[in-house]
């Protein structure tokens, strides 16, 4: 009974969202009736351009949406065909001749119902209605304005490529095709959103990606029933395994090289038209501490920087909580000289350590949010000047101690060291919880909070893959790119918990080295 009620509600929802959607109604033979229908459906919108044509005693009309088409293509390849008075159909039907010979576009398609008409029209195609035919020609004339490929704005790289994804779906798929020139890079398309009809592309490498994960991604996308998809963030929230968590269980990136490397590991990419961020799944916890530059530098340098990032994440998570616990409950753990200095600074502060930390943390978060929302020209100046002025004024007024300003500043800087913004936000939220536990139970509260966080992380899944793999459950073979990044020549196999196909990504004897002594002798003989 409940299932029937739920199904009835879903059907009513679809009807409410798109009540006028035609049920595969056929195209009419009278082209003027077709024009009247389009005008009625679109409410005589000014951007719907309709041009009636007469060609060799045949009448018809062109219909397209201004702003979604290439006007030059319509003029050169469609209108030019109808300007010719003498034609030789060579025994072909007039409609067939216009479709196959006259309209010289890259792709022409014959459509028969109104669902196809609206779909093609709103995708940037030009529809040609001809008198006496209950079908139409759809010519590909897409040509809307689009943003050029620019440098990434959120995931910068020193040595890596400087291109990034844009808001155009086909441009994004082309950026991936340029890097993976293999017919095994498969692309499947679908549309999500009963009103927006947003184009979605799923890309994966056949033979490397796990077929179960690919199927699961498709199934979750097909289950989405919503009126509009405005960004890839909508997709993330609708397909993730666990909603009640602050940790991201899908990965998003605006860098084509990052998505390419993840496709080569067996992951699946989800590209949403209208957004420059591509989703990849499954996502693992350690993945959010790996940056693109890790693989463009030597392994020893990359390992040191990655360990520094993990240390910065721990500081961002525990900094204020450790200070509160130490000054409130565990003064004996602080060196005597430092404890005396801290006590002297806090002598005139009227608030306990927790309130002091809370005031500074909330103030800094407000300044950071204001810096993001303000125009770029003044945003940085307001953030920096605001932090300096407010911090100095708060210390002089006696609201906070100088040590607290230092702790909050170091915590904020450490938080910026996390390569992925989604993981940095998770640390910011959990930090407040740990501060509260430190105020109540001291270091015991911090340990209790970390225990619950660890249990929660180990319980998470990303498309069925344990979130903490290969740390928990531990897998020795896949420790080559976790805390320590092995040399490229030593990373022979793909992650076995993601890819289930071709596991080998490099051949034998890839370790570089100087030439052998025999090779030197042979080369010197050849030169002599």
C-alpha positions in Angstrom: 0.0 0.0 0.0 2.8 2.4 0.9 4.7 1.6 -2.3 1.6 2.4 -4.4 1.1 5.7 -2.6 4.7 6.6 -3.1 4.5 5.7 -6.8 1.3 7.8 -7.1 3.1 10.8 -5.5 6.0 10.5 -7.9 3.7 10.4 -10.9 1.8 13.4 -9.6 5.2 15.2 -9.1 6.2 14.5 -12.7 2.9 15.8 -14.0 3.2 19.0 -11.9 6.7 19.7 -13.0 6.0 19.3 -16.8 2.2 19.1 -17.3 2.4 20.2 -21.0 5.0 17.7 -22.2 3.6 16.0 -25.3 3.2 12.2 -25.3 5.1 11.6 -28.5 2.6 13.5 -30.6 3.3 13.3 -34.3 4.4 16.3 -36.4 1.6 17.8 -38.5 1.7 17.9 -42.3 0.7 21.6 -42.4 3.8 23.6 -41.5 1.8 26.6 -40.4 0.1 24.4 -37.8 3.5 23.3 -36.6 4.5 27.0 -36.3 1.4 27.8 -34.3 2.1 24.9 -31.9 5.6 26.1 -31.3 4.4 29.7 -30.7 1.8 28.4 -28.2 4.2 26.1 -26.4 6.9 28.8 -26.0 4.4 31.6 -25.2 5.5 33.7 -28.3 9.0 34.1 -26.8 11.1 36.6 -28.7 14.2 34.3 -28.8 12.3 31.7 -30.9 13.1 32.7 -34.5 10.8 31.4 -37.2 11.5 32.1 -40.9 9.1 30.9 -43.6 10.7 29.8 -46.8 9.6 29.0 -50.4 11.8 26.7 -52.5 10.9 25.3 -55.9 7.1 25.4 -55.2 7.7 23.9 -51.8 6.9 25.8 -48.6 8.3 25.4 -45.2 9.8 27.1 -42.2 13.0 27.3 -40.2 12.8 27.4 -36.4 15.7 27.9 -34.0 16.5 29.5 -30.7 18.5 32.8 -30.9 21.6 32.5 -28.8 21.9 28.8 -29.0 22.8 28.5 -32.6 25.6 29.6 -35.0 24.0 32.2 -37.2 26.7 31.9 -39.8 26.1 28.1 -40.2 22.4 28.7 -40.7 23.1 31.4 -43.4 25.8 29.5 -45.2 24.6 25.9 -45.1 20.8 26.1 -44.7 19.5 29.4 -46.2 22.0 29.1 -49.1 20.5 25.7 -50.0 17.0 27.3 -50.3 18.2 30.1 -52.5 18.9 27.7 -55.4 16.0 27.7 -57.8 17.2 24.9 -60.2 17.7 21.6 -58.4 18.1 18.1 -59.7 16.6 15.6 -57.2 17.8 12.7 -59.3 14.5 10.9 -58.7 14.7 11.3 -55.0 11.8 12.4 -52.8 12.1 16.2 -52.1 12.3 15.7 -48.3 15.0 13.0 -48.7 16.9 15.2 -51.1 16.9 18.2 -48.7 18.0 15.9 -45.9 20.8 14.1 -47.7 22.0 16.5 -50.3 20.8 20.1 -50.0 21.3 21.0 -46.4 25.0 20.8 -46.1 25.5 20.5 -42.4 27.8 18.1 -40.6 24.8 16.1 -39.1 21.2 16.0 -40.2 18.6 13.9 -38.5 14.9 13.1 -39.4 12.6 13.5 -36.5 9.0 12.4 -36.2 7.4 13.6 -32.9 7.3 16.7 -30.8 9.4 15.4 -28.0 12.3 15.2 -30.5 11.4 18.7 -31.8 11.7 20.4 -28.4 14.7 18.3 -27.5 16.6 19.3 -30.6 15.4 22.9 -30.6 16.6 23.6 -27.1 19.9 21.8 -27.7 20.9 24.4 -30.4 19.7 22.6 -33.5 17.7 24.2 -36.3 14.3 22.5 -37.2 13.1 22.6 -40.8 9.4 21.9 -41.4 8.3 21.2 -45.0 4.7 21.4 -46.2 3.0 18.1 -46.8 5.4 16.0 -44.6 4.6 14.8 -41.1 8.3 14.8 -40.2 11.0 17.4 -39.9 14.8 17.9 -40.4 17.0 18.7 -37.5 20.3 20.3 -38.5 23.2 20.6 -36.1 23.9 24.3 -35.7 25.0 24.6 -32.1 27.0 27.7 -31.5 26.4 29.5 -28.2 28.8 31.7 -26.4 31.2 29.8 -24.1 34.1 30.6 -21.8 37.6 30.0 -23.0 39.8 27.4 -21.4 41.7 29.2 -18.6 44.1 28.4 -15.7 42.5 26.6 -12.7 41.4 28.9 -10.0 41.1 26.6 -7.0 43.5 23.8 -7.7 46.8 25.5 -8.7 49.9 23.7 -9.9 53.5 24.7 -10.3 54.7 22.3 -12.9 51.4 20.8 -14.1 49.2 21.8 -17.1 47.5 25.2 -16.9 44.2 24.3 -18.5 40.9 23.7 -16.7 37.4 22.5 -17.4 34.8 25.0 -18.5 31.0 25.1 -18.3 30.6 23.4 -21.8 30.1 19.7 -21.7 31.7 18.9 -25.1 34.8 21.0 -24.3 35.3 19.0 -21.1 35.0 15.6 -22.8 37.4 16.8 -25.5 40.0 17.8 -22.8 39.9 14.2 -21.5 40.0 12.7 -25.0 43.1 14.7 -25.8 44.9 13.1 -22.9 43.6 9.5 -23.3 43.8 8.7 -27.0 42.3 5.3 -26.6 39.1 3.8 -28.0 38.6 2.2 -24.6 37.7 5.6 -23.1 33.9 5.2 -23.3 31.3 7.9 -22.9 27.7 7.5 -22.1 25.2 10.3 -22.0 21.9 10.9 -20.2 19.6 13.8 -19.2 18.6 14.6 -15.7 16.0 17.1 -14.5 12.4 17.1 -15.5 12.5 20.8 -16.3 16.2 21.7 -16.8 17.0 18.6 -18.9 20.7 18.9 -18.0 23.1 16.8 -20.1 25.3 14.4 -18.1 28.2 12.4 -19.4 29.7 9.3 -17.8 33.3 8.5 -18.8 35.4 5.5 -17.9 38.1 3.3 -19.4 36.7 -0.1 -20.5 38.9 -2.9 -19.3 40.3 -0.9 -16.4 37.2 0.4 -14.5 35.3 -2.0 -12.3 32.1 -2.9 -14.1 30.1 -3.1 -10.8 31.1 0.4 -9.9 30.2 1.7 -13.4 26.8 0.0 -13.2 26.2 1.4 -9.7 27.0 4.9 -10.9 24.5 4.6 -13.8 21.8 3.2 -11.5 22.2 6.0 -9.0 22.0 8.6 -11.7 19.0 7.0 -13.3 17.2 7.1 -10.0 17.5 10.8 -9.7 14.0 12.5 -10.0 14.3 16.3 -9.6 13.2 19.3 -11.6 16.6 20.9 -12.1 20.3 20.2 -12.0 22.2 23.5 -11.7 25.6 22.2 -10.8 27.7 19.1 -10.2 27.1 19.7 -6.5 23.5 18.6 -6.9 24.7 15.3 -8.4 27.1 14.8 -5.5 24.4 15.1 -2.9 22.0 12.8 -4.7 24.4 9.9 -5.4 26.6 9.7 -2.3 26.5 6.7 0.0 26.1 8.5 3.2 24.4 11.9 3.6 24.9 12.4 7.4 28.6 13.0 7.3 30.8 16.1 7.0 33.4 14.1 5.0 33.1 14.2 1.1 32.5 10.7 -0.3 32.9 11.8 -4.0 35.8 13.8 -5.4 35.5 16.8 -7.7 38.2 18.6 -9.6 38.5 21.3 -12.3 41.8 19.9 -13.5 41.7 17.6 -16.6 45.1 16.0 -15.7 43.7 15.0 -12.2 40.6 13.5 -13.7 42.7 11.7 -16.3 44.9 10.1 -13.7 41.9 8.9 -11.7 40.3 7.4 -14.9 43.5 5.5 -15.4 43.2 4.1 -11.9 39.8 2.7 -12.7 37.5 5.5 -11.4 34.4 6.8 -13.2 34.0 10.5 -14.2 30.7 12.3 -14.1 30.6 15.5 -16.2 27.7 17.9 -15.8 26.9 20.5 -18.5 27.1 24.0 -17.1 29.7 23.4 -14.4 33.5 23.4 -14.6 33.9 20.7 -11.9 34.0 17.0 -12.8 33.0 14.4 -10.2 35.0 11.2 -9.9 34.0 8.1 -7.9 34.7 6.2 -5.8 36.6 8.6 -3.5 38.9 7.6 -0.7 40.0 9.6 2.4 43.7 9.7 1.5 42.9 10.9 -2.0 42.0 14.4 -0.6 45.6 14.9 0.5 47.1 14.1 -2.9 47.8 17.0 -5.2 48.7 17.1 -8.9 52.2 18.3 -8.2 52.9 15.2 -6.2 53.4 13.3 -9.5 55.3 16.0 -11.3 58.1 16.2 -8.8 60.6 13.6 -7.4 59.2 11.1 -5.0 61.2 12.2 -2.0 60.1 15.8 -2.4 56.5 14.8 -3.0 56.5 12.5 0.1 57.8 15.3 2.3 55.2 17.8 1.1 52.4 15.2 1.5 53.4 14.4 5.0 53.5 18.2 5.7 49.9 18.4 4.4 48.7 15.6 6.7 50.4 17.3 9.6 48.7 20.6 8.7 45.3 18.8 8.6 46.0 17.5 12.1 46.9 21.0 13.3 43.8 22.5 11.7 41.7 19.8 13.4 43.2 19.9 16.9 45.0 23.2 17.4 42.4 25.2 19.5 41.1 22.0 21.2 44.7 21.1 22.4 45.2 24.7 23.7 41.9 24.7 25.6 42.6 21.3 27.1 46.1 22.2 28.1 45.3 25.5 29.7 42.1 24.3 31.4 42.7 20.8 32.7 46.3 19.7 32.0 48.6 22.6 33.0 51.2 20.1 34.3 51.8 18.9 30.7 52.9 22.4 29.6 56.5 23.4 30.3 56.7 25.6 33.4 58.1 28.7 31.7 55.5 28.5 28.9 52.7 27.9 31.5 53.7 31.0 33.4 53.9 33.1 30.2 50.4 31.9 29.1 48.9 32.5 32.6 50.4 36.1 32.7 48.9 36.9 29.3 45.5 35.5 30.3 45.4 37.2 33.6 43.2 40.1 32.4 41.1 38.1 30.0 37.5 37.9 31.4 36.5 34.7 29.4 37.4 31.1 29.8 39.7 29.5 27.1 36.7 28.0 25.2 34.8 31.3 24.9 38.1 33.0 24.0 38.8 30.5 21.2 35.2 30.5 20.0 35.2 34.3 19.7 38.4 34.2 17.6 37.4 31.2 15.5 33.9 32.7 14.6 35.4 36.1 13.9 38.0 34.5 11.5 35.3 32.4 9.8 33.2 35.6 9.2 36.3 37.4 7.8 37.1 34.5 5.5 33.5 34.3 4.2 33.4 38.0 3.7 36.6 37.8 1.7 35.0 35.2 -0.6 31.9 37.3 -1.2 33.5 40.7 -1.7 34.8 41.8 -5.1 38.3 40.3 -5.8 39.9 43.8 -5.8 39.0 44.4 -2.2 38.3 41.0 -0.8 41.9 40.1 0.0 42.6 43.5 1.5 39.5 43.3 3.8 40.4 39.8 5.0 44.1 40.6 5.8 43.5 44.1 7.2 40.4 43.0 9.1 42.3 40.1 10.7 45.2 42.2 11.7 43.2 45.1 13.0 40.6 43.0 14.9 43.2 40.7 16.3 45.4 43.6 17.6 42.4 45.5 18.9 41.0 42.4 20.7 44.4 41.8 22.4 44.7 45.4 23.6 41.1 45.5 24.8 41.7 42.4 26.9 39.1 40.2 25.2 41.6 37.5 24.1 45.2 36.7 24.9 48.1 37.0 22.3 48.7 33.2 22.5 45.1 32.6 21.4 45.6 34.9 18.3 48.7 32.9 17.4 46.9 29.5 17.9 43.9 30.6 15.7 46.2 32.1 13.0 48.3 28.9 12.8 45.1 26.8 12.7 43.7 28.9 9.8 46.9 28.8 7.8 47.1 25.0 8.3 43.5 24.6 7.1 44.4 26.3 3.8 47.1 23.6 3.2 44.5 20.9 2.4 44.4 20.6 -1.4 40.7 19.9 -1.6 38.2 22.5 -0.3 35.6 19.9 0.7 38.0 18.2 3.1 39.1 21.6 4.5 35.5 22.5 5.3 35.0 19.1 7.1 38.0 19.9 9.3 36.6 23.4 10.1 33.3 21.9 11.3 34.8 19.1 13.4 37.2 21.5 15.0 34.3 23.2 16.9 33.1 19.8 18.1 36.5 18.9 19.5 36.8 22.3 21.1 33.6 21.6 23.0 34.8 18.1 24.1 38.1 19.6 25.2 36.2 22.1 27.4 34.2 19.4 29.1 36.8 16.5 29.4 40.1 17.9 28.4 42.5 15.5 26.5 40.1 12.7 27.3 37.4 14.5 25.4 39.7 15.0 22.4 40.6 11.3 22.4 36.9 10.4 22.6 36.1 12.6 19.7 38.9 11.2 17.6 37.8 7.7 18.4 34.3 8.4 17.2 35.6 10.1 14.2 37.8 7.2 13.3 34.9 4.7 13.8 32.8 7.0 11.6 35.4 7.1 8.9 35.9 3.4 8.9 32.1 2.9 8.5 31.8 5.1 5.4 31.6 3.7 1.9 32.0 5.3 -1.5 30.1 3.3 -4.1 30.7 0.2 -2.0 34.4 0.8 -1.5 35.6 1.3 2.1 36.4 5.0 2.6 39.7 4.4 4.5 41.1 1.8 2.0 43.9 0.8 2.0 44.6 1.9 5.5 41.5 0.2 7.0 41.2 -2.6 6.0 45.0 -2.6 5.6 46.4 -3.7 2.2 50.2 -3.9 2.0 50.4 -4.0 -1.8 48.6 -0.7 -2.2 50.7 1.4 0.2 52.8 2.8 -2.6 50.8 6.0 -2.9 49.4 6.7 0.6 51.6 8.5 3.1 54.8 7.8 1.2 54.8 8.2 -2.6 57.0 5.6 -4.3 58.9 6.5 -7.5 56.8 6.3 -10.7 58.8 3.3 -11.9 58.0 1.4 -8.7 54.2 2.0 -8.9 53.6 -0.9 -11.3 50.0 -1.8 -10.4 46.8 0.1 -10.1 44.8 0.1 -6.8 43.3 -3.4 -6.7 40.3 -2.2 -4.6 39.2 0.1 -7.4 40.2 -1.5 -10.6 39.2 -5.1 -11.4 40.4 -5.2 -15.0 43.9 -4.5 -16.4 45.9 -4.1 -13.2 49.4 -3.5 -14.7 50.2 0.1 -15.7 53.9 -0.1 -16.4 56.3 -2.7 -17.8 59.3 -4.5 -16.3 62.7 -2.9 -15.8 61.5 0.7 -15.7 64.0 1.8 -13.0 66.3 4.4 -14.6 70.1 4.2 -14.2 73.4 4.9 -15.9 74.3 2.8 -19.0 76.1 -0.5 -18.4 79.8 -0.7 -18.8 79.5 -2.9 -21.8 77.2 -0.4 -23.5 79.8 2.4 -22.9 82.5 0.3 -24.6 80.3 -0.5 -27.6 79.3 3.1 -28.1 83.0 4.3 -27.8 84.0 1.7 -30.4 81.2 2.9 -32.7 82.4 6.5 -32.4 86.0 5.6 -33.2 
